[in-house]
């Protein structure tokens, strides 16, 4: 059994990306939720807010035995699948997103 950690994308409830990232951290699950600084304008003020770069997605870095633990995190709906199995995200792709 392969015990090395891989990156996966998980689908979250709408507007739960930052909360899922926080809950993963509380359960010792390595996660990544890329954020974008966005200027929001209301009638009385302008404010800089951090919005998720990908709506309803968070990346998790887990091994096979931790995959079930991720599904139990509040706000996580499921893994993103490709060809019938959770899609592995290459480290290089995440490095590009981080830049």
Helices and strands as residue ranges (DSSP letters): E 6-12, H 17-26, E 30-32, E 35-41, E 46-52, E 57-62, G 64-66, H 67-71, E 76-79, E 81-82, E 85-86, E 88-89, H 91-98
